[in-house]
Amino acid sequence: MSKEATLEKIENAIKRLTPYEQLRLMEKLTQHLQESNIVVKKVLNWNKLYGLGKSLWSEDAQEYVNRLREERS
């Protein structure tokens, strides 16, 4: 049986669980992932973001909002 078919069977089984049982399953999966060190916290390097939006603020804020609204319609 392929991995996709197996995952589909698991998803269908999960849908048949009550919300409480689904929550318990999520807790167990989360604990399992934490114990296996698969969950890795990403650290954001704020220095890489420095100055990214400076071109946005070279125009008047109201003009900027008006332009965005026009582009969406």
matplotlib code that plots the C-alpha trace (Angstrom):
import matplotlib.pyplot as plt

x = [0.0, 1.4, 2.1, -0.7, -3.2, -2.1, -2.3, -5.8, -6.9, -5.6, -7.3, -10.6, -10.2, -9.4, -12.6, -14.6, -13.2, -15.0, -13.5, -12.3, -10.5, -9.0, -7.6, -6.1, -4.6, -3.1, -1.6, 0.0, 1.4, 2.8, 4.4, 5.8, 7.3, 8.8, 10.4, 11.8, 13.4, 11.7, 10.1, 12.8, 12.2, 13.3, 15.1, 14.3, 17.3, 15.8, 18.9, 18.0, 14.7, 16.3, 15.2, 12.9, 9.9, 11.6, 10.4, 6.8, 7.0, 8.5, 4.9, 2.1, 0.3, -3.2, -2.0, -0.5, -3.8, -5.8, -3.5, -3.8, -7.6, -7.6, -5.4, -7.7, -10.8]
y = [0.0, 3.4, 6.1, 8.3, 5.5, 4.9, 8.6, 8.8, 5.8, 7.5, 10.8, 9.0, 7.3, 10.6, 12.1, 9.4, 10.4, 12.8, 16.3, 15.3, 12.2, 14.3, 16.7, 13.8, 12.5, 15.9, 16.0, 12.6, 13.5, 16.7, 15.0, 12.3, 14.9, 16.9, 13.7, 12.8, 16.3, 16.7, 20.0, 22.6, 26.2, 28.7, 31.7, 34.8, 37.0, 40.5, 42.0, 40.6, 42.4, 45.8, 48.3, 46.0, 48.3, 51.7, 52.2, 51.8, 54.8, 57.2, 58.1, 59.5, 56.8, 57.8, 57.7, 54.3, 53.0, 54.5, 52.9, 49.5, 49.8, 50.7, 47.8, 45.3, 46.5]
z = [0.0, -0.9, 1.6, 0.1, 0.5, 4.1, 4.9, 3.4, 5.5, 8.6, 7.7, 7.2, 10.6, 12.2, 10.8, 12.5, 15.9, 18.2, 18.6, 22.1, 20.7, 17.8, 20.4, 22.4, 19.2, 18.5, 22.0, 21.6, 18.1, 19.4, 22.3, 20.0, 17.7, 20.6, 22.0, 18.6, 18.2, 14.8, 15.9, 15.4, 16.5, 13.8, 15.0, 13.0, 12.2, 12.5, 11.0, 7.6, 7.7, 8.4, 5.8, 3.8, 3.9, 3.6, 0.0, 1.1, 3.4, 0.8, -0.2, 1.8, 3.8, 2.6, -1.1, -0.4, 1.0, -1.9, -4.5, -2.8, -2.8, -6.5, -7.4, -5.6, -7.5]

ax = plt.figure().add_subplot(projection="3d")
ax.plot(x, y, z, "-o")
ax.set_aspect("equal")
plt.show()
